[in-house]
């Protein structure tokens, strides 16, 4: 396929350039704004029969819209015009060649228009095919041999040595390694770090992914990863049993900060190379905060929580938004919900998103009536990440007693999160999620052991117990106690 279309299109470009194509595509195909949508609804109909059919064509030589088939063909033939734009999909058509044509520069303009459309409608961009860069093409050509992963193969499975009560770390690493989007990122060598790799946590995680998929079966030691996390999360230092959930959040935080810092350093070098050091000292504080950057951690794990506080006097609503990496769910009895204990993950989520009366002891100053009033507070999910992790709060700490809640909570293999969204009717996207990892804790609040179930391939589950990896059935997974549950989105919207 030619990258520059056919000879008729090249002749058209020499005479007219790209301006006509860009305007017609923006207004009648992509519809980049409200004005464009209004113009399309008003003027976009067949000049021959008046129909606004699904597949209309616009002549790029003159102002003419025609239905697919006889009407557009008769116009192009009579006027000796060659090029038209099919408006449903934004594809170019050459009447002389009787075929659709491809021009790389035209597609670049079309992609810009579709990004503007997506931004105006506040929706995700439609799927775009992967096109390798020059660097990726050279790598593919230089490494022609491929490793074929067949069903029931063990590639990607490695046991992890227990370095002394480090089962909590081993389980979280197994869950992260089997997170599809994260493995795609690190296996495609996307992390570019200028510093020494033995000081960068992200480099160490990237190395671990390479080790997991190297084909070796011997257990791995995570001493370097543990040392790096100790340096950046002092509260986790020491050979004592730690909480797996706390380690998970700390790991995401450290990875997030390393990614942001690496990006800032890379941009700083790029800026300093093009100008003097005194004119480009921009602050990176706007991108370094949690939930406000575009690093791989935020792309995969960050969602947005909406909190609505309703004044009981004037019914005024105060809404705030907070980013989250996981959702912590209470399991014990609560007086605010009738003392009922949840039995399923859905019960926990329903209780989490139910309106709660704050009571007279927790009055909040209403911004509308300017006085302290009783109110209700309700959580909902504004946006969902690609990976949702649920923390079942099994460890209860109070002034009277510390205990572990070992009650069985049923969790599904797949479920739809739409009922818990802030905008259930107008929410854009598919909110179905599938289970891919479960971290369990066996024992008491003082002594215990962590294990993990991970989905290795489709319908294939394994149990990870430090250095021992064994096959597991889906029933074993669903019958387990469950402490951390990891779900990934079934359908990804491309941005």
N, C-alpha and C positions, 0 to 999 in steps of 0.2 A: 504494500500500500504506500502510495506517495504521501510525503509529509506536507506537500504544498498543493494538494488538489489536482485537478485536471488542467489541461492547457486552456480550456474555455474560462475557467475560473481565474487563471492567471491573467488572461486578457482583460477580464472584468476588473480585476484589482488594479491593473495599470491605468485604467480609465477612471475608476470610481474610488479606489482605495478601500479602507476598512470602515469608514465613517457610517455609511448607509447600513452595512451589516450590523455594526455595534448598536445603532439606534433601534433598528427593527427588532433585533434580538432582545434588547433591554425592555422595550415597551410591549411587544406582542408575543414574545416567547417566554422570557424569564419573568417579566412584570416586576421590576425592581422596587417599585413603590406604589403608593395608593393612586397617584395620578396615572401611572402606567396601567394599573388594573382597570381604572375607570375608562381610559381610552380604548383598551382592548374590548371591554364589555360594550362600548358604544359603537366602535367602528369596525371591529374584527368580524366580518361576515362575508360570505361569498358574493362578489360583485355580479355574478351571473344569476344565481338562484336565491340569494338572500339568506342562505342557510349559515348558521354558526355551528357547523359540524365539528366533531372531535378533531379531525385532521384537516386543517387548513394550511394552505401555502401562501407565502407572501413573495411576490416578485421583487427582486433586489434592484431591478433596472428602473422600475416605475412604481407608482402607488396602485397596487392591485392585489386583492385577496381572492383566492379561488379554492374550491373544494379539490380534494385528491381525485385524480382521474381526468375526465374530459374537460372540465372547466379550466383548470390551471394549465393543462396541456394545450388547449386551444388558444389561450392567451399567449403563451410562450411561443407557440408556432407562428401565430399571426404577426406578432410584434418582433419576431426573430430575437427574442430574449432567451438567454441560456440558463441563468442561475436563479433559483428560488430557495426560500428558507421554509422548511417544514416546522410549524410553530409548536406542535405538541412536545417534540423532543429536541428542538433546536438544531436539526441536522440540515446540512446543505445538500441541494439536489441540482444536478446538471441535466437540463432537458436534452442537450445535444448528445451527451453520453448515455442518457437514459439510466442514470445510476446516482446513488448518493455518493458524495465525495467527502474527503477529510483534508482539512488544512489545520496544521498545528497552531498557527498564530490565531486563527479564528476561534479555535477551541479555548485558547487562553483568555480571549475576550469573553467568551461565553461563560467560562468558569467564574470570572470576575462578576459578571451579571448575576449568576446564580448565588454567589456569596452575598451580594447586596440584597437579593430577594430573601434569602434565608435570614439575614440580619433584620430586615424590615418586618418580616412575619414572626420573628423570634422563634425560629425553628432550626433544626439541624440540616446541614447540607446533605443532599442525596449521595448515594454511593458513587465513588469515582474509582476507576481501575488503577491498580498499582503500575506505575511507570518507573523503571529503575533509573537511578542517576548514572552519570558517567562512571563514578567510582564503583557503584554496585555492579554495573555491567562489566567492568574490568575484573572485579572479584569473581563474578560468575564464570567469566571466560577462563580465568586463571585456575579456577578450582572446578573442573568439569565433573569430578567424581562426587556422587551424592550418597548420603547414608539413608537407605530406605528403612523406615520404621514400619514393621509389620505388626499385626495383632499379636498380643501375648508376649511381645518382647519386653525385656527388662530395662532397656535404655531409658534413662531419666529417673531410675530408682537407685538410690544410694542410702545405706544405713549411716547413722551419725553416732559417733562415739560419745558416750556420757563422760564428761570431764570432771564429774563430781557434782551431782545434783543439778545438772544442766538439761534435764529432760524437757523443761519448759521452753528452752531455746530451740532444741531439736524439733519440737512439734511446730513451732511458729515458722521455722525455716522450711520444713516440709510443706506447710500450707502455702508459703510465699512462692516456693519453687514451682508448685503446681497451679499457681494462678496464671491462667492462659495469657492475658495481656502483658503481664510482667515478664513471663518467659519469652514472649515474642520480642519485647524491647531489648532484653539483655542478650538473647541469642542472635539478634541482628546487629550487635555491637554498636548500639546507639549512644552509649555513654562515652563522652569525649572529655577526658580529664587531663589538665596540664601538669598537675602535681605528681609527686611520687606515688605510685599505686599502693605502696604498703601503708600510706597514711590516709588514704581515702576509703571510706566505708563502702561507697557505691562501687568502686573498683573491686573491692573484696567480694561484694555480692555478685558482681558480674563474673568474677573468677569462679565462684561457687556454681553458678549456672553452667558454665563451661565444664566444670568437673562432673556435675550431675549427668550431663548428656555426652560425656566422653566415651561411654561404653564400658568403663571400668565398674567392677562390682564390689570392690573393697570399701569398707566404711570410711567415711571422711571425718577429719577432726576440725572442729570449728574454733580452735584456739585463737586464730588471728581475728576472726569476727568478734569473738567474745572480748578480746582485748580492746578492739576499737570501740565497741559499745561501752565498755567500762570507762574509757577515756572521755566519752561524750555524755554518758548518763551515769553520773557518779553514784546515784542511789541504787543502781543495780550491781555495783562492783562487789565482788566477794563470792566465795564458793558456798553460798547458801541457796536453798530452794526459793525461787522467785515466782511471782504470779505470772502466768503465761499471757494474760490479757495486758498487764502492765508492760511486759516486755514487748508485746506486739505494738502497742501505741508508742513506746519509746523508740522502737526500731523505725517505725514510719516517720516519726519526728526527726530522728537523726538523718535518715535518708533524704527526707524533704529538705532539711537545712543544707546538707551537702550538695544536693542538686541545684538549689538556688544559688549557693555560694559559687559553685563551678560555673554556672551560667553568667553570674555577675562578673567574675574574673575574666571570662572569655569575652564578654561585651566590653569590659574596661580595656582589655588589650586591643580589641578591634578599634575602639574609639581613639585610644592614645596613638595608634599607628597612623591615624588619618589626620590628627590635629595635635596641638600642644596640650600638655598635661593640665594646664590651668583652666581650660574651657570645657572640659567634658567630665568633670567630677560629679556625675549624677548619682543621686542616692538610689539604692536598690530596696529601700524600706517598703515601697509599695508592692513589691513582688515577693518579698521574703516572708510575709505573714501567711499563716495557715489559711488555706482556702482562697487565696488571691493570686496564685501563680499558676503556671501551666507546666510544672514539672511532671514527670511520669507518675509520681506518687499521687499528686492531686488529680491528675487525669483519671486514674483508676479508682482511688479510694474515697475521694472527697464528694460528699453530698451536702445539701443545704436543708437545715431544719427551720421550720417556721413556727413561731410562738405567737399566739393571739391572746391578749389579755383584754377581757370585756368588762367594762364598768357596769355594775349592777344597778346604778342609779340612772345614768344617761344612755347606757348601751353603747357608749363609745368604744371603739376597738383600737388598741395599740399593738402594732405588728412589728416583730423583730426577726432577723434572720441570722442564723449561726451555722458555720460549717461544721461538719462532723466526719470522723473517720470510721466510727462504729456506733452502734445503737445498743446501749446497756438497758436490759429489761429486768424489772423486779419479779421475783418468784414468790415472795412471801405474802401473807395476808395483809391487807391494808384496810383501814377503817373507812377511807374515802370511797372504796368500791365495794362496800357491803361485806368485807371480810372474806371474799371468795378468792381462792387460790387458782391460778391459771393451770390449765392442763395441756395446752398446746402452744406452739409458737404464735399462732394466730391470736389466741387469747391474750398473750403477752402484748402483742402489738395493738390490739383493740384497747387494752387497758392503758397502754402508753399514749395513745392518741385520743383518749376520752377526755372531755372537759372536766376539770377539777376545780371545785369551789375552794378558794383560798382561805375563807373564814374571816372573822372579825379581828383576829390576832395578827393578820398579815394584810392590813389595808394598804392599798397602793394609791398614790396621788394621781388622779385622772387628769390627763392633759386637756380634756374637753371641759369638764365642769370645775377644774382647778381646786379640787378638794380630795381628801382621803376617803376612799370608798371601798367597800367589799367588791371583790371581782372574781371572775373565773379565768382559768388559764388552760389553754389547749395547745398541744403540739400536733403538727402535721409535717409531712415531708414535701418540701418545696421542689427539690430536685434530688434525683437518686444517682449515686455513682455507678460505675460499671461493675464494681464488686461491693456488695453489702455484707458487712460482718456483724453478727449479733453476739453480744456478750450476755449470757444468762448469769445473773448475779447470784451465784451459789454461795458465796462467802459473805456472811452477815456479821458485821461488827457493831456492837452497841456497848453502852456503859455497863450493862448487866452481864452480857454473855457474848462470846464469839462462837459461831457455829457454822456448819456447812449444811446447805439445803440440798438434799439428795433426791428430792421428788422427781419423778420421771416427767419430762416435758416432750410431748410428741412434736416432731418437726417434719415437714414434707420434703420430698425430693425436688418438686417444682411448685411454685405458687406465684400468684399475681399480686403485686404491691399497689395496684391502682386504688383500692379502697382506703389506703392510708395517705394518699397524695392530697396536697392542699387544694388543688383544682382537679377534682375527679372527672368532671365533664369536659373541661377544656384542656386537660393535660395532653401534651403532644408526645407521642412515642409509645413504645411497647415496654411494659413494666413487669414482664414475666422473668423470673429468676430460677436458676438451677443450682442445687447443692453440689459442691465440689470438694469440700474439706470440713472435717469435724475434729475439734480438739477436746479430749476428755480428761477429767481428773479423777483418779481412783484413790480413795483414802479419806482421811479426816482433814480438818482445817490446819492442823499442826504438821502432820506427816502425810505424804501422798506421792503419787507418780502421775506424770502426764504421758498420754499416748495420742496418736492422731490417726484418723482415717482420711485418705486422700484418693480422689478419682484419678487413676493413672491414664486410662484411655476410656473411650465410650463404654459404659456398662462394666468397667473393670475397676474394682476398688482394692486397695491394699491397706494393711494396718502397719503403721510405723511405730515401733517401740524401740527407740534409740537405734542401735546397730542392727536390729532384727526387723526384716521386712517380710510380711507374710500376706498371702492372698486373703481377701475378705469378701463376704457376700453383702449385698445391699441391705438385707435383713439385719445383719450384725451392725451395720452403720446406723440404721434407723432405730435399733433397740438400745443403742448406747446412751449414756446419760446426757452427754452434750454440755459443753461449757462455752466453747466458741464455735459458731456456725458461720461458714463462708459460702456465699451464693454469688454467682456471676450472672450478668444479664444475658438473656437468650438472644436478643436482637440489639445490635449496636447501631446507633445513629452516627453517621460520619459528619465531622465538622471540618 
